[in-house]
Every structure is written in C-alpha cells, then in structure tokens.
Amino acid sequence: MTGQSLVATHYQNHANGPYAELADTKEFAMDRFLRSVSTRLLSWVHRFDSTPRRFADQVEGLAGSYAGLSESALQTQIGIVTKKLRRHGLQQQQVAESFALIREVATRVIGQRHYPVQILGGYALIRGHIAEMATGEGKTLTATLAAATAALGGIPVHIVTVNDYLAARDAEEMGPLYRALGLSVGVIQNGLSSDEKRAAYLSDITYCTNKELGFDYLRDRLLLKDWPSVGCLQLRRLLGLGDTGSGLMLRGLHFAIIDEADSVLIDEARTPLIISDQGKDFYDMNRLNDAIAFAKRLRHRVDFDLFPKERVARLKLIGLNRIREHQAENGNEKTLEPVWVDLVSQTLAALYLYLRDQHYLVKDGAVQIIDEYTGRLMPDRTWEYGLHQIIEAKENCAISPQRKTLARITYQRFFRRYLHLAGMTGTGKEVAPELWAVYRLKSSMIPPHRPSQRVYYPPRLFRTQAEKWQAVVESAQYEALERGRPVLIGTRSVEASERLSGLLTAAGLCHQVLNARQDAEEACLVAAAGQAGCLTVATNMAGRGTDIKLGHGVAGQGGLHIILTEFSEAGRIDRQFYGRAGRQGDPGSAEAIVALDDELFQTYVPAWFRFFFKQQNATPWLIYVCRYLAQSRAERLHAAMRDQTLKSDREIEQLLAFAGKAL
C-alpha cells in the first residue's frame, strides 16, 4: 500500500468530463504473454509477503479501542475516520482504522464479526487483488470492509454479482451495516426504469449484476457518442446548450468489487455485451423452413463437417455443389448463392450443435438461451447473425425480428476501464495468469477460517450413460436413504437433470429438481438442500452464492454429499460444485460418477484414447489423466476464443473510430 492517495493518483487525473474511467491502452500479444509468465513469479513472491498479516494484526490491535465506545462516541469516531480517508486517501493506517471500525459496527448492527481471514480478504480487495477464498468463507461480509472503506473515502463503489437475486439479497443483508456507517445503498435489478437506476447508481454503494452494469454503461456511451472533450462540454455549458452528460445513469467507473470473479471475468468474457435495435429482416419463415428442409438432406462428413468445440458447421465441396444445384433448380440468382451458403451453414449448426434443453429452452412460446456456466435462463439475450431466428423456426416458434448492433464492448475492455478493480472467487488459481495478463489483477490466496473436513471419494468412470446413471441412482439411494444424509447431484444440462429425475422417480426416491425451469425458486431450493435425507438434482452452477446449511443431526451423519455426474470444461467449475459440501469446517464428501461418452470426453479426448480406456479397468489415476487431458484442451480453446473476442472488439473499435462513432 503506497502512501500516495488513491484519489490523487487516479480520480483527479482520469475524471475527464462527466465520466471517470481509464482510457483503453494499446498492447500487443507479447505484453499479455510476459504478464502471464510474471504472475507465476509474483504468486511465489506473495507467499513470503508478511504485509497482509501485519495489517490484520494492526486491525486486531485497534479492536479494543472501539469495543467500549458508546453509540454516540462510535458515530463520532466514524466521522473522524471518514475525514481521514477523504483527506489522505486509502493509506494503510487509515484503512486499518476503517476496517476495525466497520468490524465493530457489524458486530453491533448485524450480529456478524469479521474473522481474521475476512480481514485479509478485505485487504486484498483494497490493494486491487483477486481474493481467492474457499467456498463458504463469507465473501459477502468480506466485501463490506473494502466497499465501506472506499465509500467513506468518497469513492462510489459497485459490488458486482452474477444474478439479481444475489444483488438484492446482499444489499438487504448488508444494508443495515452500511446505513449505520452513514452510507447509502442502491440495488440495480432487471426491469427498473432509467430514473430508478440513476437513483441507485447515485448511492454510495450499488449492488448490481455484471450484465445490467455493462448494458447501462453502453447506454451511457451511446448518449456520450457526440461528446468529444472536456473543452467542448464546458463550451456547451457557457453557450447555454445544455450538459451532454445530464442523462447519464452511471457516475463513472470508480471502484468495483466483482463477486465470483472467475465466472464474470473469464467464463462470460467469451461473449461481448451488445446493445441492438430492430434491423432489416433478411429471412422470412418460408426461407428459413426451406433452409432447414434442405440442410436435413445433407450428409454429415460427406456434405459438411461439424466442429463441436467452436460450435460451427462448415460445408465441404460436395455440399457447396449441392447448394448450386438447388439454387439452379429453384431459378434463384447466382448472386444469392453466398447468402444461401451462410444460411445453410448456420442452419446445420442450429440443427446439430444447438440442442434443446441443453443450450436453450422453449418457454412461453419463445426460445430462451441457457447460460452454459450458470445454468440460468437469459431471456433478454439472442444469438447473432440469424442463428436465433433459425432455431425459432426449427422449434416452430414465432420468428423474432433480427437486430442491428448499436454498441458493443467485451468484458475485458469494460472492466479494465475501472479506476480500481478487485474481485473475489473460490476457484481462481487456474486462471490467475489470465486475470493478471488481461485485467492486471494479482491473486491473493486467503487461508480458510477452519480446516476443511471434506472427503473425496475415488472417481468412477463407466463406459455408457446407462451404466453411469444407474450408479448415480444407487449412490444417492445409499447416502440419502440408508445413511440419512442430504445429497446434491450435479448435472451439466436441463436434459440430463430431467432424465435423472425420471430414474430417481422410477426407483421410488423422493427428490427436488433445480434447473433453468425452476430458476425463480433457485435460492429456496438450494438453501433447503442440507436437510437430512433431502435429495436435490441441480445443474452444476445453479444456486451459486447460496449457502447450504446443514439440518439438525446431519453433521453427525457425515454432512452433505455431492455427486458430480459429468466433468465441466473447466476444472475450477467442478471444484466450485464440490465446495458446496464441507463449508466452514463442516463435514462433507464428494464423488464424481462419469461416463466415457460424456460430452467433455467425446469432444476433447481423441478417439484412440477413448478406445484404449474401454479396454482397461478405469482406475482413479487413469480417470484423472483423461479429465486433465480433456479439460486442458478445452480451457486452451476457450482462452484462445476470449483472446480472439478481445482482438475482434479492438478491430471493430478502430473501424468505428474512423467513422467517429467509437465507444
């Protein structure tokens, strides 16, 4: 922590006009590579950094001076600390006093006292790091230390969560603490009006989701599209032409704390944020149905190839010739051939690579995308380039109008514009190099408050899906009925969760299902999953951020048992799901029951390797090798896709800059 004021170094230099933010910086691939390499050295050096421990001891030393204060004296002390923070900035001494004060107020107001490890986590956030804390270590309470300290120092704070429920829940639970410190709290929810959002963003601390925040930023940038400089803004004011920034919702990008940072900054960074408007419809229902009928007549590996990793279909020469023949037979102009080629290619992808109940649901007569990382519906999102309309035709839904892009930005470029960025996650070590290379975020490992008692059973690999599901049912029956433990079973898709539900019903096992169809009851279902004998089937990421509290007597039976039925493409997502059991030192256990024909293995493990496995007994170490091979290939591909998304975004930005429309 440097002695120089954060306000002085950033906020005065970058508050250029109505928006405080960092400008985009030009960089090359070598820059990102060198930063990713250096993070390994930095992580090793951080192990010997005693500063966080000394800081935590400093906060502990101040605790006694606040514990005996009356309420009026405590309020006086809040005023004193606030003045120091605003005068000197986020220096270590002022931050330590603030942390100790916040801790005392939290104890009195909400009945929760920050543990030493949460102080370490809060200190990491103030330093602009990713605080990696084990699942269940209380990241919601940890964030209050850094958020309230920055807000007391006069810095607007955004606490970014992954869904509306968590944003509202955290704001409600922590709101009394903030208000006792004299701070205002706002919540951004989907469906709020512009005026309601503007009022929420004017709060000292605003809870919001990454998507709502990103889209609100893009709407502001559209409003500021014609705002070229501070001088122009001042001239408009002098001439009485009004303030270009008067309709803005945000006050700028000052200080952000991202909860589940790996999910937001890594998993969701493959898809840019896009604001669109209704555009010209190129395809009507008849043309889409013709394309679907034609595509169904094409032969896989003869007329076209499928690439599941990239989720694209490519026509071969024979397929292209069949398209030319089809065009000639129907008397279509040759100039339309490229359009028809693109349409057929997209149709093939829609037919064979975008699957109902896995990639999307049909709900209320409309196609709704399922977020593959969270298992939640995204009703406000659509696929680009006519793909969404093709899938609607495939499912006999009404065709929605195609969209034209008004503004777009990647998460990489958006979050790097914050003057101060930090985050929290339970599973970040695998992506620490990318977080440093792309976002310049160092990772700090925070030790658990209590040692983990989670027990891992050896993984089991079966040759077929049928064998796997039978083993899952038997394991659930033994753990839930015979041992009386709560059991949480994770699946990767809605389709898989419903298939398993049918098997459990046939076996006479009472259970509850949580997937994209029940997302409204998500938190309630997950929170109740810790009761004795309770059996819950859920998509792997559903309920993320919601604690599963053990029911009476469950700890004595071994705690919550986790069954993972398919490995994810990222190993940290599997670890996140395992982390539902054994929170805060509770007993718990986890096991993986998978099949060789699971999607991960089919897509990323070579056929010869799968054949070799079929001839062998699946020992645990062989399963580990197979999983490592598949997940490593998947994560390399996804990292390359994120890098390409960022490059494409920069290229589009440069083109728009020439046209005077850059955001």
N, C-alpha and C positions, 0 to 999 in steps of 0.2 A: 504494500500500500504506500504510494508516494504521498509526500506531504502537500503536493500541489492540489488545489481544489479541483474536483471534477467539474464543477460549474464553470470555473475559469478556463479550464483547458478545452472543454467541449462546447458548452452551451452558448458562450459568447461568440465563439468562432464559427459555429455552424447554424445559429439561429438566423439564417438568411431569409428574411421576409416572414410570411405567415407560417412557414414550416421549418421546424428544427429537425434536421436529418443529416446524415453523412452522404456525401456525393459518391456515386459509383467510381471505383478506381479501376484503371486498366491493369490487367495482369495476364501473364502467359502461363501455359501449362507447366513450365518449369518452376514457376513461383509456387504453384499449388503442390507440386511434387516435393520440392525442398521443404515446404512447411509440413507436409505429411510425414516426411522422414524425421524431421526435427522433433515431432511430437513424441516419438519413442524415447529420445534422449531426455526431453522435458519431463515425461512421466517418471523416468528413473530418478531424475534430479529431485522431483517433488517429494519422493519418498523420504528424503533427508531434510526437507524443509520444516523447520520447527516453528515457523511463524504462526500457522493456524493454532497449534497447541498453546503457544504463549498468549495468543489473542483470547482463546477460550478461558485460560486461567485468569486473564485480565478481567473478563466479564464476570467470572465467578467471584473475583475479589471485590467487585463493585456491588454484588448482590446484597450484602449485609447493610450497606448504606441506604438502600431503598426499602428494605423489608419492613423497617419500623416506622416509615413515614405515614402520617395521616393522609386522608384523601385530598385535602386542600394542599398539603405540602407536596404530595405527589404531583398534583396538577401544576404547582409552581415549578417543580423540577422538570416537568415536560416542557414548559415554556423556556426554561434555561437551555435545555439540550437542543430544542428547536432553533434558538438563536445561534448557538454554536455551530450547528450544522449548516445554517444558511450563511454564516459569516466565513467559516473555514472550509466548508465542503466535507466530503466523505474521507476525512483523515482518520487514522486508526484510533486515536484517543476518543474522538467524538463518536465514532461508530461503536466502540466498546461501551461507552456510556449509554448510547441509544439502545443497544441490544439488552443491556442489563435492565434498563427502564421498561422496555417492551415486555421483557420476560416477567417482570414484577406485575405489570398491568394485566398481562394474560392470565397470570395465576389468580388474580383477584376477580377479573371480569368473566372469563370463560372457563375457569377452573382447570386450565391446562398450563403446565410449566415446561418450557423448552428444556429438553435433555442436552447434555454437553455435545452430543453428536449433531443435534439440530443447530446448535450454535456454530459448529464447524461448517455445516451446510449453508447456513445464512452468510457466513463469512466468505465462502466460496462464491456465492451469488454477488456479493458486494464487489468482489475482485473481478467479476466478469467471467466466471468459470462455469462449466457444467458440473454440478454437484451430483455425483453418482452415489445414490443411497439405495440400499436394498429395499425391495418391495415391502410396504407396511411400516416403514420407518418414520412416517409422519411428515411427508413433504409439504402438505398443505399448511401445517403450522410452521414449518421451517421457512417457507416463503414470506411469512409475515415479518420476520426480522429484517430482511433486506428491503422489502416493499415499504414497510412503515418508516424505516430509517431514511430511505430516499425521499419519500413523500414529506416527512418532517423537514427535510432539507430543501423543500420547494420544487422537487422534481416530479413531474407527472409519471405515474407508473402504470404499465399494462401487465396484468398477470394473464397469460395465455394458456388456455386449457383446450382439450380435444373435443368437447361437446358442450351443448347448452346446459345439460343437467349439472355437470361438474362446476361450470362457471357460476350458476345460480346457487348451488349447494355451498361452495367455498365462500362466496360473498356473504351468504346468510350466516354461516357458522363463524366466520372471522370478522364480520361486520361490527359486532359489539366491541371487539378489541380496538379496531381502527377508530371507531367513534369515541371511545374513551380517551384516545390519544389526540382527539380534536381533528380527525381526518374524515373526509367524506369518501363514500364507496359507491361505485356505479357498476351496473351489470349490463352487458350487451347480449341480447337474445335475438334469435331469428324472428322476424316479423315486427320488430319495433319500427316506428316511424323515424324519419330523419331527425326530427326535433327531439324525440326521446333518446336517440343515440347520441346526439350532440350534447344533451344534458348529462348523459352517463360518462362521456369522454371528458367532460369538464370536471369530473370528480378527481380527488387526489389519487385514488387508486381505482382502476377499472378492470373488472374481470371480463374476459371475452374469449371467444374461440378464434383459432388461427384463421379460419375461413372468413368469418364475419369481419375480423380486423383487416385482413388482406383486401377484401372487396370494398370496405369502406375507404381504405387508402386509395384504391384505384378510382373510386368515385371522386375523391378529393382531387386526385391528379388530373382527372378529366376537367374538373372545374378550373384548375390552375393551368390548363394547357396553353392559354394565351398570356400567362404571367411570366415574362422573360427575366426580370431582375428586380432587386430591391428598389433601384432608382425609378423604374417605371411605376412600381406600386406607390412610391412616395409622390410621384408626379400626378398620378390619378387622384390621390387624396387632395393635393394642392389645387387641382383644377375642378374639384368637386364632382369627379366622375365615379366616385364610389370606391369601395375596397374590394378588390378581386377575391380576397380570401374570406369575405364575411360569411359565406355559406358553408364553410368547411365544417366537417364533423370532428376530425381529429385536431389536436393542438401540435402535432408533430410526432416524431418518433424519438422519444427521450430515453426511457428506461423500460426494458421488457424482461420479464421472467417467464420462461416457457416451461410449463409442466409437461412431462412426457416428451422431452426434447428430442429424443431419437425418433419418435413417431412423426413429429411435426417437421423437423429439420432434415430428416433422412428419408423416411418412408414416403411421406407425402410430397417430397421435393421432386418427384418424377413428373408431376403434373402441374403445369403453370396455372395461376389464377387468371381467369379470363372474364371480362365483362363484355357481353354481347347484346346485340339488338336484333330484331327480326330482319332477316335479309330476304333475298330473292329465292324462291323455291325452284330448284333445278329439276327435282324429281317428283312426279305425281304417283299416286298409288298404282296406277296401271303399269308405269315403267318399273317401279320397284318390284311388283309381282312378276313381271316378265324377267327381270334380272334374277330373282330368286328361283323361278322355274328353270331358267337356263343354267344357273350355277349348280343346281341339283343334278343336272345331267352330266356335268363334268366329273372326271375320274381323278381321284387322289393319286399322286405320284406319276400319273400319265399326262394329265392336262394341267395340273397345278401341284405345288408343294405347300405344306403348312409349316410355319415356324412358331411353335407354341411359346418359346421364350420371349420373342418380340411381339407375339400375338398378331402376326400378319400372314397373308396368303399371297403367293407370287405365281402368276401364270407362266407356264412353260410354252415353248414354241408351238407345240400341238394345240394347246389351249388357245393361244392367240389366233392360230389359223381357224379354229372353230368359231371364234368370235367374228372373224372376217366373213366366213361363210354365212353366219347367222345374220350379219348386217346386210349382206348382199341379198339373201332370201327375202328379207323384210323391206328391201328397197330403201334402206337408210343411207344417208350421205356418208361418204368416206371420212368427211371432216369430223363426224361424230364418233368415229372409232376410238380415239383416245379417251373420250368421256365414258364410253361403254366399257373399255378396258378397266378404268378406275372403278367404275360402278360394280363390275363383276368381281374384281379383286376384293373390294370392301364387302361384297355380299358373301363371298366364300369365308372370309374371316368371321362375319356375323353368324353364319350357319354352323361353323365347326370350332370356333375358338372363343366365342362369347356364349356362355351357357346359362340357361335359365336356372334360377335358384343357386347359382354359384357366382356369377358375375352381375346378375340383375334379378329383380323380382318384377312380376306383373301385379300391380296393386292399384285398385280403383280404376282399372282400365288403362293404366299408363305404365310404361317401362321406367323403373327406378333403379339407378345404379347402386350396387352394394360396394361399399368401401372394403377392398380386399384386406386391409390391415386392421380395421376396427370391427368389421362385420356389421356396420350400421348402414342404413339407407341414406342416400344423398339425393333427395327428391328435387333439389334445385340444380343438379348437375346433369349435363348431357355430353355424349361423345361428339367429337368433331367430324367434319368432312363427310357428312351424310350417313355415318355409321349408325347414329341413333335412330334415324328415320328408317333405315333398312331393318334394324331389329324390331322396330314398331310394326313394320309390315310383316315381318316374319311371325310375330305374335298376334297378328290381326287386331292391333290397337290403332286408334286414331293417329294419323301422322301429324306430328308437331311441326311447326314452321322451322325452317333452317335459320341459323343465326349468323350474323356477321360480327367480327371482333371489333370492339371499340377500344379496349385497353387490355393489356396482359402484363404479367410480371411473374417471375419464378419466386419461390420461397427463398432461394439463395440470395437473389438480389434484394428482395424486400427486407428480410431480417438483417442483412448487413448494413442497412441504412440507419439502424438504430444507433444512437449515440452511446448507449450502454446496453449490452446484451448479455444475458445469463440464462441458465436453464437447469432443470432437474430431471433425472431419469433413474430408473433402477437397472437399466441394461444399456450402458453406453460404451463399454470398453472396446467392443469390436469395431465401433465406428469412430473411435476417438481420433484417428488420423484424419478422417474426412471432416469431422467437426472443426478440427484445427485448420486444415488446408482450405476449406471453403468459407467458414464463418469466423476464423481466428479465435475460436473458443477452446481454451485449455480445459482439461478434465481433471477433477479432484475426486479421488476415492474417499468416501466418508465411511468409517467403520460402523458396523451395526451397534445398536444400543445393547442388545443381548446376543449372545452366540446363537447361531442357527441350530435348530434341532431337526431340520428337515432330513428325512431319509429317502434316498433314491433307490428304487428297485431296479434290477438289471433290465434293460430294454428287451423287447421281444419282437422279432421280425417274422412275419408269415408270408407265404407265397401268394395268397389270394385275398381279396377283400372279404369273401365269405368267412374264411378262417379267422381273419382279424376281428371282424365284428362279433363272431361267436366268443372269442377270447375276451373281448371287451365286456360283453354281457356277463360272462362268468365271473370276471374280476369284480365288476360292480355289484353283482349279487352277493359275492363273498364278503366284500368290505362293508356294504351298506346293511345287508340283512343279517348275516352271521356275526359280524363284529360290531354292528350298530354305529358305524362311523358315517359322517357325511361324505359324499363322493361328488366330485365335479369332473365331468367328462368334456374334453375339448375337441371340437371338430373344426375343419377349415372352411366349411360351406354350409349354407342352409340345407341343401340337398342331403348332405351327409348327416346333419343333425336330425333331420326328419326320418331318414332311413333307420338310424339308430333308435329313434323314438319308437318306431314300429316294432323293432326287435325286442326292445325292453317291455313294451306292452304285451307282446306275444308271450314273453317269459313271466308275465304277471308282476312286473316291477313297477311300482308307482313312482312317477318322476315328473319333473317340470322341464320345459324346453325354453331356451333363450337364444333367439337368433334375430335376424332383421325383421321378422314378422311381429316380434314382441318387443321392439326397441323402446316402446313407451313405458313398459314395466321393468326395464332393464335393472335399474338400481335396486328396486324392491326384491326382485327375484334373486339377484346376486347376494344381497345383504342377508337373505334368509337361508342361503345355501350352506350355512355352518351348523344347522340343527342335526341332532342325532338321527341317523338313518335317512337323511334327506339326499335324494339323488337328483342331480341337475345336469342337463346336457346343454352346452353353450358353445357358440363359435368362439374360437380361441381368445379373441380380443374383447368380446362383449363384457361390459361391466368394468372395464379397466378404470382404475381410480377409486373403485368402491371396495371398502373393507368387508371381508367375510369374517364375522365374529363367531367364535365357537360357542355352541349352546352348552347348557348345563351337562356336565359329566363327559363331554366329548373329548376333552384333553386327556382324560384317563384312558380313553379307548384308542388313543393314538392320533387324535386330531383329524383334520381334513385330509382326504386322499384325492390326489389328482391323477387322472388318466388322460394322457395325450394320445390321440388316435391318428395323428398324421403330423410329421415334421413340417414346420414352416420354411419358407425360403431363406429366412434369416434366423440364425440360432438364438439371437437375443429375444426374439418373439416367443420362442419356446421357453426360455428362461423366465420371461415375464409371466407366462402362464403357470409355470411351476411355482413361481413366487406367491401365488395365491395361498399356498399351504405354508405353514411354519412361519407366520408373521410374528415379529416382535418376540422371538424366542419360543413361540408356541410349538407343540409337537405337530408333525405333519409328515406326509410322504407323497412321492410322485413316481409315476412309471410311464413309459412310452410303449404302446402296443401299435405297431405299424405293419404295413404290407408292402411287398416288393413292387406291386403295381399301383402304389400311391402316385399322385401327380408329380410330386417332387422327384422321385426316383425315375419315373418314366421320362421326365423332361430333361433331367440333368445328369443322369448316370448312363454311361454308354451301354448299349445292348449286350456287348460281350461280358461286361462286368455283372449285369443282372443275371445273365445265363450262368456265370460262374457261381453266383450266390445260390441259385436254385439247386446246384449240385452239392452244396455244402450245408453243414449244420450252422445255423445263424448264431454264432457265439457273440457275446456282447461287444468284443473288440472289433469284430467284422462289421457289426451294425454301426459302431462309432466311425469306422473308416468310410463306410458307404454314406452316412449322413454328412460327414465332413466334406467328402468329395462333392456331393450334390449341393450343399449349402454354400461352399466356397465358390463354385461355378456360378450359382445364382446371384450371390452378392457381388461378384465381379461384374456380371452383366448389368445389374441394377445400378452399380456405381458408374459404369460407362454411360448408361441411359441418363442418369442425373447430370453427368458432365455434358452430354450432348444437349439436354434440355437447356442448360445454362448457356452453352455456346449459341444455340439457336435463338435464345432470348436476346443475347447481345447483338446478334446479326440483325434481328428484327428491329431492335432499338436503334441501331446505326442507320437502317433504312428510314425509319420514322424521323430520325434527327435531320436527315437531309430534306425531308418534307416539312420540317418544322412542327412535328407532332409527337416528339419523344416525351415519354413519361419519366 
